[in-house]
Amino acid sequence: MKLPAEGSSSWVHIAWSAFTWASLKAWSEFSDLPEQSRRNLAAMATSLRGFIDALLKEARETQDQTLFGRPVAQAQQNAWLTLLRRRIVEVLGIVVAKLGGGSDNHPVVREFLPRLAGGITREPLADRPRLTRQAADRLAGLGPALTDKATLVARLKEAADGAESAIKAADTAWAAWTTERSEDVVAKGRLRLELQRIHGLLNAEFPGQAAFVESFFLKGDRPSEGTTDEPEAPPPAPSGPTP
């Protein structure tokens, strides 16, 4: 018996093991074998199916996190951080125009954003919400009056809160993926051990019948019989107009 490479996906292991499970089940129903052997094979099939189902559960959960959990969280994080950047630039432009006389080096502008927008947008992701809230508080405390200052402050804080939540959700999604992936790997290892155990049981059940024992397992990706008798794919339909 040659198992799939350890680096093969869980889905490869599931398909490979399903063949062995089905072989055990089939032979447990053939009257050619003694009744005790048939019962032993049925017990092996039941045990193996439990390990297959366990891996199938973990593989599906990992797949859900891979296809949906992480991408959704990453997209939400990206959207909120992009919105945060846009609002910072928007508010900066208003402050420059209304309080800085069109200059981003005006003292009031620099009081609001000492290093302009890049002082926030170039910082690590986790720091940007906090820095934005601090900038919003400085904007609220600026001496010169802005008729829409309260609205601008609220827009900055809303974006900061949303970005912070999205960053936390992305971190949670990453942690969930790593947990599911670890459980997937463990379940795959247990299935491999069960296949090795069943191989040993079959050798003990049918001593001296190595070829028969190996017929319960795929050889590469093919069974020992039936590899050349599968029907060929139908020919393609003719193209062009029909008479």
Accessible surface in RSA format (square Angstrom, percent):
REM  Atomic radii and reference values for relative SASA: ProtOr
REM  Chains: A
REM  Algorithm: Lee & Richards
REM  Probe-radius: 1.40
REM  Slices: 20
REM RES _ NUM      All-atoms   Total-Side   Main-Chain    Non-polar    All polar
REM                ABS   REL    ABS   REL    ABS   REL    ABS   REL    ABS   REL
RES MET A   1    63.12  32.7  11.15   7.4  51.97 123.7  15.28  13.0  47.84  63.4
RES LYS A   2   170.80  83.3 160.87  98.7   9.92  23.6 106.37  95.7  64.43  68.6
RES LEU A   3    23.92  13.3   9.56   6.8  14.36  36.1   9.56   6.7  14.36  38.6
RES PRO A   4    15.57  11.3   3.25   3.0  12.32  44.8  15.00  12.4   0.57   3.5
RES ALA A   5    71.51  65.8  53.84  83.1  17.67  40.2  65.23  91.9   6.28  16.6
RES GLU A   6   126.95  72.9 116.37  88.0  10.58  25.2  31.18  60.3  95.77  78.2
RES GLY A   7    77.90  96.1   0.00   N/A  77.90  96.1  43.65 119.8  34.25  76.7
RES SER A   8    28.54  24.1  17.49  23.3  11.05  25.5  11.82  25.2  16.72  23.4
RES SER A   9    53.61  45.3  41.23  55.0  12.39  28.5  43.74  93.1   9.88  13.8
RES SER A  10     4.55   3.8   2.33   3.1   2.23   5.1   2.29   4.9   2.27   3.2
RES TRP A  11    99.69  40.0  95.04  46.0   4.66  10.9  84.03  44.8  15.66  25.4
RES VAL A  12    71.23  46.9  66.03  59.8   5.20  12.5  70.57  61.3   0.66   1.8
RES HIS A  13     0.45   0.2   0.12   0.1   0.34   0.9   0.45   0.5   0.00   0.0
RES ILE A  14    19.95  11.4  19.95  14.9   0.00   0.0  19.95  14.4   0.00   0.0
RES ALA A  15    65.93  60.6  53.23  82.1  12.70  28.9  59.41  83.7   6.51  17.3
RES TRP A  16    12.07   4.8  11.05   5.3   1.02   2.4   9.64   5.1   2.43   3.9
RES SER A  17     0.09   0.1   0.09   0.1   0.00   0.0   0.00   0.0   0.09   0.1
RES ALA A  18    36.58  33.6  35.04  54.1   1.54   3.5  35.39  49.8   1.20   3.2
RES PHE A  19    56.26  28.1  49.66  30.8   6.60  17.2  55.33  33.5   0.93   2.7
RES THR A  20     0.00   0.0   0.00   0.0   0.00   0.0   0.00   0.0   0.00   0.0
RES TRP A  21    58.87  23.6  58.87  28.5   0.00   0.0  53.38  28.5   5.49   8.9
RES ALA A  22    46.50  42.8  42.25  65.2   4.25   9.7  43.40  61.1   3.11   8.2
RES SER A  23    17.26  14.6  11.43  15.3   5.83  13.4   9.50  20.2   7.77  10.9
RES LEU A  24     0.00   0.0   0.00   0.0   0.00   0.0   0.00   0.0   0.00   0.0
RES LYS A  25    91.70  44.7  91.65  56.2   0.05   0.1  55.82  50.2  35.87  38.2
RES ALA A  26    38.86  35.7  33.09  51.1   5.77  13.1  38.54  54.3   0.32   0.8
RES TRP A  27    71.77  28.8  71.77  34.7   0.00   0.0  55.13  29.4  16.63  27.0
RES SER A  28    16.49  13.9   7.09   9.5   9.39  21.6   0.92   2.0  15.56  21.8
RES GLU A  29   107.00  61.4  83.98  63.5  23.01  54.8  36.97  71.5  70.03  57.2
RES PHE A  30    91.66  45.9  89.38  55.4   2.28   5.9  91.66  55.6   0.00   0.0
RES SER A  31    95.45  80.7  71.99  96.1  23.46  54.0  38.59  82.2  56.86  79.7
RES ASP A  32   126.86  88.9  88.01  87.6  38.85  91.9  29.69  69.9  97.17  96.9
RES LEU A  33    25.41  14.2  20.88  14.9   4.53  11.4  21.63  15.2   3.78  10.2
RES PRO A  34    87.69  63.9  74.87  68.3  12.82  46.6  87.07  71.9   0.62   3.9
RES GLU A  35    93.68  53.8  85.60  64.8   8.08  19.2  45.45  87.9  48.23  39.4
RES GLN A  36    95.29  53.3  93.12  68.1   2.17   5.2  52.35 111.4  42.94  32.6
RES SER A  37     9.64   8.1   9.64  12.9   0.00   0.0   0.00   0.0   9.64  13.5
RES ARG A  38    59.30  24.9  58.20  29.7   1.10   2.6   3.28   4.5  56.02  34.0
RES ARG A  39   126.68  53.2 118.77  60.5   7.92  18.8  62.01  84.8  64.67  39.2
RES ASN A  40    44.03  30.4  40.72  39.4   3.30   8.0   9.16  22.0  34.87  33.7
RES LEU A  41     0.00   0.0   0.00   0.0   0.00   0.0   0.00   0.0   0.00   0.0
RES ALA A  42    42.55  39.1  39.61  61.1   2.94   6.7  41.51  58.5   1.04   2.8
RES ALA A  43    62.33  57.3  50.50  77.9  11.83  26.9  58.02  81.7   4.31  11.4
RES MET A  44    12.16   6.3  10.69   7.1   1.47   3.5  12.02  10.2   0.14   0.2
RES ALA A  45     5.46   5.0   5.46   8.4   0.00   0.0   5.46   7.7   0.00   0.0
RES THR A  46   102.46  72.9  92.06  93.3  10.40  24.8  69.79  93.7  32.67  49.4
RES SER A  47    37.67  31.8  24.78  33.1  12.89  29.7  26.48  56.4  11.18  15.7
RES LEU A  48     0.00   0.0   0.00   0.0   0.00   0.0   0.00   0.0   0.00   0.0
RES ARG A  49    97.78  41.1  97.78  49.8   0.00   0.0  26.10  35.7  71.68  43.4
RES GLY A  50    40.70  50.2   0.00   N/A  40.70  50.2  33.73  92.6   6.97  15.6
RES PHE A  51    69.36  34.7  67.08  41.5   2.28   5.9  68.62  41.6   0.74   2.1
RES ILE A  52     8.49   4.8   8.49   6.3   0.00   0.0   8.49   6.1   0.00   0.0
RES ASP A  53    59.40  41.6  54.15  53.9   5.25  12.4  26.33  62.0  33.07  33.0
RES ALA A  54    49.23  45.3  40.87  63.1   8.36  19.0  48.33  68.1   0.91   2.4
RES LEU A  55     0.00   0.0   0.00   0.0   0.00   0.0   0.00   0.0   0.00   0.0
RES LEU A  56    37.73  21.0  37.73  27.0   0.00   0.0  37.73  26.5   0.00   0.0
RES LYS A  57   112.40  54.8 106.84  65.6   5.56  13.2  90.75  81.7  21.65  23.1
RES GLU A  58    24.90  14.3  24.90  18.8   0.00   0.0   4.12   8.0  20.78  17.0
RES ALA A  59     2.18   2.0   0.49   0.8   1.69   3.8   0.89   1.3   1.29   3.4
RES ARG A  60   133.82  56.2 133.42  68.0   0.40   1.0  38.83  53.1  95.00  57.6
RES GLU A  61    55.29  31.7  52.99  40.1   2.31   5.5  28.01  54.2  27.28  22.3
RES THR A  62    12.14   8.6  12.14  12.3   0.00   0.0  12.14  16.3   0.00   0.0
RES GLN A  63    74.31  41.6  69.97  51.1   4.34  10.3  12.40  26.4  61.91  47.0
RES ASP A  64    77.49  54.3  76.26  75.9   1.23   2.9  19.95  47.0  57.54  57.4
RES GLN A  65    44.32  24.8  44.20  32.3   0.11   0.3   1.18   2.5  43.13  32.7
RES THR A  66    63.89  45.4  55.16  55.9   8.73  20.8  51.36  69.0  12.53  18.9
RES LEU A  67    99.43  55.4  83.56  59.8  15.87  39.9  85.03  59.7  14.40  38.8
RES PHE A  68   125.96  63.0 125.59  77.8   0.36   0.9 125.89  76.3   0.07   0.2
RES GLY A  69    24.24  29.9   0.00   N/A  24.24  29.9  20.66  56.7   3.59   8.0
RES ARG A  70    57.47  24.1  57.01  29.1   0.46   1.1   6.65   9.1  50.82  30.8
RES PRO A  71    53.98  39.3  48.15  43.9   5.83  21.2  50.77  41.9   3.22  20.0
RES VAL A  72    87.01  57.3  84.33  76.3   2.68   6.5  86.89  75.5   0.12   0.3
RES ALA A  73     9.99   9.2   6.65  10.3   3.35   7.6   9.81  13.8   0.19   0.5
RES GLN A  74    88.48  49.5  85.60  62.6   2.88   6.9  32.42  69.0  56.06  42.5
RES ALA A  75    60.80  55.9  50.32  77.7  10.48  23.8  57.42  80.9   3.37   8.9
RES GLN A  76    94.82  53.0  93.09  68.0   1.73   4.1  20.75  44.2  74.07  56.2
RES GLN A  77    31.83  17.8  31.83  23.3   0.00   0.0   0.05   0.1  31.78  24.1
RES ASN A  78    98.23  67.7  95.09  91.9   3.15   7.6  18.76  45.2  79.47  76.8
RES ALA A  79    56.97  52.4  47.37  73.1   9.60  21.8  52.62  74.1   4.35  11.5
RES TRP A  80    74.05  29.7  73.03  35.4   1.02   2.4  54.31  29.0  19.74  32.0
RES LEU A  81    20.43  11.4  16.32  11.7   4.12  10.3  16.67  11.7   3.76  10.1
RES THR A  82    63.62  45.3  60.68  61.5   2.94   7.0  49.01  65.8  14.61  22.1
RES LEU A  83    55.55  30.9  54.32  38.9   1.23   3.1  55.17  38.7   0.39   1.0
RES LEU A  84     2.36   1.3   2.36   1.7   0.00   0.0   2.36   1.7   0.00   0.0
RES ARG A  85   111.08  46.6 110.47  56.3   0.61   1.5  35.51  48.5  75.58  45.8
RES ARG A  86   162.78  68.3 154.82  78.9   7.95  18.9  40.59  55.5 122.18  74.1
RES ARG A  87    28.14  11.8  28.14  14.3   0.00   0.0   2.05   2.8  26.08  15.8
RES ILE A  88     2.09   1.2   1.96   1.5   0.13   0.3   2.09   1.5   0.00   0.0
RES VAL A  89    82.13  54.0  79.33  71.8   2.80   6.7  79.33  68.9   2.80   7.6
RES GLU A  90    68.93  39.6  55.59  42.1  13.33  31.7  39.98  77.3  28.95  23.6
RES VAL A  91     0.00   0.0   0.00   0.0   0.00   0.0   0.00   0.0   0.00   0.0
RES LEU A  92    21.39  11.9  21.39  15.3   0.00   0.0  21.39  15.0   0.00   0.0
RES GLY A  93    37.40  46.1   0.00   N/A  37.40  46.1  33.00  90.6   4.40   9.9
RES ILE A  94    40.43  23.0  37.76  28.1   2.67   6.4  40.27  29.0   0.16   0.4
RES VAL A  95     0.00   0.0   0.00   0.0   0.00   0.0   0.00   0.0   0.00   0.0
RES VAL A  96    22.21  14.6  22.21  20.1   0.00   0.0  22.21  19.3   0.00   0.0
RES ALA A  97    70.72  65.0  45.81  70.7  24.91  56.7  48.82  68.7  21.91  58.0
RES LYS A  98   117.18  57.2  84.10  51.6  33.08  78.8  65.90  59.3  51.28  54.6
RES LEU A  99    25.50  14.2  10.46   7.5  15.04  37.8  14.71  10.3  10.79  29.0
RES GLY A 100     2.43   3.0   0.00   N/A   2.43   3.0   0.00   0.0   2.43   5.4
RES GLY A 101    75.86  93.5   0.00   N/A  75.86  93.5  41.72 114.5  34.14  76.5
RES GLY A 102    56.84  70.1   0.00   N/A  56.84  70.1  26.51  72.7  30.33  67.9
RES SER A 103    50.39  42.6  45.00  60.1   5.39  12.4  35.91  76.5  14.48  20.3
RES ASP A 104    60.99  42.7  57.50  57.2   3.49   8.3   9.01  21.2  51.98  51.8
RES ASN A 105   102.87  70.9  85.53  82.7  17.34  41.7  23.77  57.2  79.10  76.5
RES HIS A 106    61.14  33.4  56.65  39.4   4.50  11.5  35.39  36.5  25.76  30.0
RES PRO A 107   101.79  74.2  90.33  82.3  11.46  41.7  97.10  80.2   4.69  29.2
RES VAL A 108    22.82  15.0  22.31  20.2   0.51   1.2  22.80  19.8   0.03   0.1
RES VAL A 109     0.00   0.0   0.00   0.0   0.00   0.0   0.00   0.0   0.00   0.0
RES ARG A 110    78.31  32.9  75.08  38.3   3.24   7.7  35.06  47.9  43.25  26.2
RES GLU A 111    96.83  55.6  84.97  64.3  11.86  28.2  37.30  72.2  59.53  48.6
RES PHE A 112     1.03   0.5   1.03   0.6   0.00   0.0   1.03   0.6   0.00   0.0
RES LEU A 113     3.17   1.8   2.98   2.1   0.19   0.5   3.17   2.2   0.00   0.0
RES PRO A 114    75.44  55.0  65.88  60.1   9.56  34.8  66.67  55.0   8.77  54.5
RES ARG A 115   144.62  60.7 133.30  68.0  11.32  27.0  63.22  86.4  81.41  49.3
RES LEU A 116    38.79  21.6  38.53  27.6   0.26   0.7  38.53  27.1   0.26   0.7
RES ALA A 117    16.51  15.2  15.62  24.1   0.89   2.0  15.62  22.0   0.89   2.4
RES GLY A 118    10.76  13.3   0.00   N/A  10.76  13.3   4.89  13.4   5.87  13.1
RES GLY A 119     9.50  11.7   0.00   N/A   9.50  11.7   5.51  15.1   3.99   8.9
RES ILE A 120     6.72   3.8   6.72   5.0   0.00   0.0   6.72   4.8   0.00   0.0
RES THR A 121    11.16   7.9   8.56   8.7   2.60   6.2   3.66   4.9   7.50  11.3
RES ARG A 122   189.41  79.5 157.76  80.4  31.65  75.4  70.44  96.3 118.97  72.1
RES GLU A 123    42.77  24.6  41.42  31.3   1.35   3.2   1.14   2.2  41.63  34.0
RES PRO A 124    85.03  62.0  72.39  66.0  12.64  45.9  84.55  69.8   0.48   3.0
RES LEU A 125    69.62  38.8  65.82  47.1   3.80   9.6  65.82  46.2   3.80  10.2
RES ALA A 126    75.94  69.8  54.39  83.9  21.55  49.0  55.95  78.8  19.99  53.0
RES ASP A 127    44.58  31.2  44.13  43.9   0.45   1.1   1.02   2.4  43.56  43.4
RES ARG A 128    37.67  15.8  37.67  19.2   0.00   0.0   2.47   3.4  35.20  21.3
RES PRO A 129     1.23   0.9   1.23   1.1   0.00   0.0   1.23   1.0   0.00   0.0
RES ARG A 130   110.39  46.3 109.92  56.0   0.47   1.1  57.18  78.1  53.21  32.2
RES LEU A 131    35.52  19.8  34.27  24.5   1.25   3.1  34.30  24.1   1.22   3.3
RES THR A 132     0.25   0.2   0.25   0.3   0.00   0.0   0.25   0.3   0.00   0.0
RES ARG A 133    61.70  25.9  61.70  31.5   0.00   0.0  33.74  46.1  27.97  16.9
RES GLN A 134    74.84  41.9  72.12  52.7   2.73   6.5  28.13  59.9  46.71  35.4
RES ALA A 135     1.51   1.4   1.51   2.3   0.00   0.0   1.51   2.1   0.00   0.0
RES ALA A 136     0.00   0.0   0.00   0.0   0.00   0.0   0.00   0.0   0.00   0.0
RES ASP A 137    79.50  55.7  69.19  68.9  10.31  24.4  28.14  66.2  51.37  51.2
RES ARG A 138    82.59  34.7  74.01  37.7   8.58  20.4  50.03  68.4  32.56  19.7
RES LEU A 139     0.00   0.0   0.00   0.0   0.00   0.0   0.00   0.0   0.00   0.0
RES ALA A 140    50.75  46.7  33.37  51.5  17.38  39.5  34.43  48.5  16.32  43.2
RES GLY A 141    60.16  74.2   0.00   N/A  60.16  74.2  34.94  95.9  25.21  56.5
RES LEU A 142     5.11   2.8   0.46   0.3   4.65  11.7   0.47   0.3   4.64  12.5
RES GLY A 143    70.30  86.7   0.00   N/A  70.30  86.7  40.05 109.9  30.25  67.7
RES PRO A 144    57.67  42.0  45.15  41.2  12.51  45.5  57.05  47.1   0.61   3.8
RES ALA A 145    93.78  86.2  65.90 101.7  27.88  63.4  68.08  95.9  25.70  68.1
RES LEU A 146    14.79   8.2   3.17   2.3  11.62  29.2   4.34   3.1  10.45  28.1
RES THR A 147   145.32 103.4 101.33 102.7  43.99 104.8  94.08 126.4  51.24  77.5
RES ASP A 148    44.60  31.2  40.25  40.1   4.35  10.3  27.42  64.5  17.18  17.1
RES LYS A 149    39.48  19.3  39.26  24.1   0.21   0.5  25.33  22.8  14.14  15.1
RES ALA A 150    83.74  77.0  68.88 106.3  14.86  33.8  76.27 107.4   7.47  19.8
RES THR A 151    79.73  56.7  74.27  75.3   5.47  13.0  46.43  62.4  33.30  50.3
RES LEU A 152     5.76   3.2   5.76   4.1   0.00   0.0   5.76   4.0   0.00   0.0
RES VAL A 153    16.86  11.1  16.86  15.3   0.00   0.0  16.86  14.6   0.00   0.0
RES ALA A 154    56.84  52.3  48.89  75.4   7.95  18.1  53.90  75.9   2.94   7.8
RES ARG A 155    78.52  33.0  77.56  39.5   0.96   2.3  21.67  29.6  56.85  34.5
RES LEU A 156     1.40   0.8   1.40   1.0   0.00   0.0   1.40   1.0   0.00   0.0
RES LYS A 157    74.35  36.3  74.35  45.6   0.00   0.0  34.42  31.0  39.93  42.5
RES GLU A 158    94.94  54.5  87.16  65.9   7.78  18.5  35.81  69.3  59.13  48.3
RES ALA A 159     0.00   0.0   0.00   0.0   0.00   0.0   0.00   0.0   0.00   0.0
RES ALA A 160     0.00   0.0   0.00   0.0   0.00   0.0   0.00   0.0   0.00   0.0
RES ASP A 161    73.21  51.3  71.29  71.0   1.92   4.5  28.41  66.9  44.80  44.7
RES GLY A 162    11.51  14.2   0.00   N/A  11.51  14.2  10.23  28.1   1.28   2.9
RES ALA A 163     0.02   0.0   0.00   0.0   0.02   0.1   0.02   0.0   0.00   0.0
RES GLU A 164    56.46  32.4  56.18  42.5   0.28   0.7   8.87  17.2  47.59  38.9
RES SER A 165    72.16  61.0  64.66  86.3   7.50  17.3  35.25  75.1  36.91  51.7
RES ALA A 166     6.90   6.3   1.83   2.8   5.07  11.5   6.58   9.3   0.33   0.9
RES ILE A 167    14.11   8.0  14.11  10.5   0.00   0.0  14.11  10.2   0.00   0.0
RES LYS A 168   130.21  63.5 127.39  78.2   2.81   6.7  81.85  73.7  48.35  51.5
RES ALA A 169    49.97  45.9  40.34  62.3   9.63  21.9  46.84  66.0   3.13   8.3
RES ALA A 170    13.08  12.0   7.52  11.6   5.56  12.6   8.12  11.4   4.96  13.1
RES ASP A 171    89.97  63.0  84.16  83.8   5.81  13.7  28.51  67.1  61.45  61.3
RES THR A 172    92.17  65.6  86.45  87.6   5.71  13.6  65.40  87.8  26.77  40.5
RES ALA A 173    12.72  11.7   8.10  12.5   4.62  10.5  12.43  17.5   0.29   0.8
RES TRP A 174   127.61  51.2 127.48  61.7   0.13   0.3 104.54  55.7  23.07  37.4
RES ALA A 175    51.74  47.6  49.07  75.7   2.67   6.1  51.41  72.4   0.33   0.9
RES ALA A 176    32.66  30.0  25.04  38.6   7.62  17.3  32.06  45.1   0.60   1.6
RES TRP A 177    54.71  22.0  54.71  26.5   0.00   0.0  54.28  28.9   0.44   0.7
RES THR A 178    45.13  32.1  42.60  43.2   2.53   6.0  32.47  43.6  12.66  19.1
RES THR A 179    72.14  51.3  66.66  67.6   5.49  13.1  46.34  62.2  25.81  39.0
RES GLU A 180    34.04  19.5  34.04  25.8   0.00   0.0   0.92   1.8  33.11  27.0
RES ARG A 181    86.83  36.5  86.83  44.3   0.00   0.0  20.67  28.3  66.15  40.1
RES SER A 182    64.86  54.8  59.08  78.8   5.78  13.3  33.77  71.9  31.09  43.6
RES GLU A 183    73.36  42.1  69.69  52.7   3.67   8.7  30.33  58.7  43.03  35.1
RES ASP A 184     4.81   3.4   4.81   4.8   0.00   0.0   0.00   0.0   4.81   4.8
RES VAL A 185    71.36  47.0  68.98  62.4   2.38   5.7  69.25  60.2   2.11   5.7
RES VAL A 186    75.14  49.4  68.09  61.6   7.04  17.0  73.95  64.3   1.19   3.2
RES ALA A 187     9.85   9.1   6.86  10.6   2.99   6.8   8.31  11.7   1.54   4.1
RES LYS A 188    14.37   7.0  14.37   8.8   0.00   0.0   8.70   7.8   5.68   6.0
RES GLY A 189    29.96  36.9   0.00   N/A  29.96  36.9  28.44  78.0   1.52   3.4
RES ARG A 190   143.69  60.3 141.06  71.9   2.62   6.2  34.86  47.6 108.83  66.0
RES LEU A 191     0.00   0.0   0.00   0.0   0.00   0.0   0.00   0.0   0.00   0.0
RES ARG A 192    35.58  14.9  35.58  18.1   0.00   0.0  10.38  14.2  25.20  15.3
RES LEU A 193   118.94  66.2 115.00  82.3   3.94   9.9 115.00  80.8   3.94  10.6
RES GLU A 194     8.93   5.1   5.49   4.2   3.44   8.2   3.26   6.3   5.67   4.6
RES LEU A 195     0.31   0.2   0.31   0.2   0.00   0.0   0.31   0.2   0.00   0.0
RES GLN A 196    85.72  47.9  75.71  55.3  10.01  23.8  24.61  52.4  61.11  46.3
RES ARG A 197   115.08  48.3 102.50  52.3  12.58  30.0  69.66  95.2  45.42  27.5
RES ILE A 198     0.00   0.0   0.00   0.0   0.00   0.0   0.00   0.0   0.00   0.0
RES HIS A 199    34.40  18.8  34.40  23.9   0.00   0.0  21.45  22.1  12.95  15.1
RES GLY A 200    37.78  46.6   0.00   N/A  37.78  46.6  32.05  88.0   5.72  12.8
RES LEU A 201    66.73  37.2  63.77  45.6   2.95   7.4  64.13  45.0   2.60   7.0
RES LEU A 202     0.00   0.0   0.00   0.0   0.00   0.0   0.00   0.0   0.00   0.0
RES ASN A 203    60.57  41.8  55.02  53.2   5.55  13.4  24.07  57.9  36.49  35.3
RES ALA A 204    78.80  72.5  48.66  75.1  30.14  68.6  59.23  83.4  19.57  51.9
RES GLU A 205    47.50  27.3  27.84  21.1  19.66  46.8   5.62  10.9  41.87  34.2
RES PHE A 206    11.03   5.5   9.69   6.0   1.34   3.5   9.95   6.0   1.08   3.1
RES PRO A 207    97.81  71.3  81.29  74.1  16.51  60.0  84.97  70.2  12.84  79.8
RES GLY A 208    89.24 110.0   0.00   N/A  89.24 110.0  43.27 118.8  45.96 102.9
RES GLN A 209    85.55  47.8  78.12  57.1   7.43  17.7  29.11  62.0  56.44  42.8
RES ALA A 210    69.78  64.2  63.21  97.5   6.57  15.0  66.16  93.2   3.62   9.6
RES ALA A 211    86.78  79.8  69.09 106.6  17.69  40.3  76.79 108.1  10.00  26.5
RES PHE A 212    40.38  20.2  33.54  20.8   6.84  17.8  38.39  23.3   1.99   5.7
RES VAL A 213     0.17   0.1   0.17   0.2   0.00   0.0   0.17   0.2   0.00   0.0
RES GLU A 214    62.98  36.2  58.36  44.1   4.62  11.0  41.65  80.6  21.33  17.4
RES SER A 215    31.56  26.7  23.11  30.8   8.45  19.5  20.73  44.1  10.83  15.2
RES PHE A 216     0.52   0.3   0.06   0.0   0.46   1.2   0.52   0.3   0.00   0.0
RES PHE A 217     2.79   1.4   1.09   0.7   1.71   4.4   1.09   0.7   1.71   4.9
RES LEU A 218    25.21  14.0  21.49  15.4   3.72   9.4  21.49  15.1   3.72  10.0
RES LYS A 219   173.38  84.6 161.35  99.0  12.03  28.7 106.92  96.2  66.46  70.8
RES GLY A 220    57.08  70.4   0.00   N/A  57.08  70.4  44.19 121.3  12.89  28.9
RES ASP A 221   120.49  84.4  99.75  99.3  20.74  49.0  39.64  93.3  80.85  80.6
RES ARG A 222   123.35  51.8 123.22  62.8   0.13   0.3  34.45  47.1  88.90  53.9
RES PRO A 223    39.70  28.9  35.45  32.3   4.25  15.4  35.45  29.3   4.25  26.4
RES SER A 224    65.54  55.4  36.33  48.5  29.22  67.3  37.17  79.1  28.38  39.8
RES GLU A 225   143.31  82.3 132.95 100.6  10.36  24.7  58.62 113.4  84.68  69.1
RES GLY A 226    36.26  44.7   0.00   N/A  36.26  44.7  23.81  65.3  12.45  27.9
RES THR A 227    45.95  32.7  32.07  32.5  13.88  33.1  10.81  14.5  35.14  53.1
RES THR A 228   124.08  88.2  91.57  92.8  32.51  77.5  75.08 100.8  49.00  74.1
RES ASP A 229   120.31  84.3  91.67  91.2  28.63  67.7  33.89  79.8  86.42  86.2
RES GLU A 230   111.62  64.1  94.35  71.4  17.27  41.1  35.04  67.8  76.58  62.5
RES PRO A 231   129.21  94.2  99.79  91.0  29.42 107.0 111.20  91.8  18.01 111.9
RES GLU A 232   163.63  93.9 136.45 103.2  27.18  64.7  56.83 109.9 106.80  87.2
RES ALA A 233    90.46  83.2  61.33  94.6  29.14  66.3  68.04  95.8  22.42  59.4
RES PRO A 234   115.78  84.4  97.40  88.8  18.38  66.8 102.88  84.9  12.90  80.2
RES PRO A 235   116.59  85.0  97.38  88.8  19.21  69.8 103.66  85.6  12.93  80.4
RES PRO A 236   125.78  91.7 102.60  93.5  23.18  84.2 113.46  93.7  12.32  76.6
RES ALA A 237    90.18  82.9  61.32  94.6  28.85  65.6  66.74  94.0  23.43  62.1
RES PRO A 238   125.42  91.4  96.83  88.3  28.58 103.9 107.84  89.0  17.58 109.2
RES SER A 239   112.78  95.3  80.35 107.2  32.43  74.7  50.61 107.8  62.17  87.1
RES GLY A 240    54.65  67.4   0.00   N/A  54.65  67.4  30.70  84.3  23.95  53.6
RES PRO A 241   139.57 101.7 107.43  97.9  32.13 116.8 119.52  98.7  20.05 124.6
RES THR A 242   117.10  83.3  94.34  95.6  22.75  54.2  65.51  88.0  51.58  78.0
RES PRO A 243   180.56 131.6 107.28  97.8  73.28 266.4 149.37 123.3  31.19 193.9
END  Absolute sums over single chains surface
CHAIN  1 A    14150.4      11668.4       2482.0       8617.4       5533.1
END  Absolute sums over all chains
TOTAL         14150.4      11668.4       2482.0       8617.4       5533.1
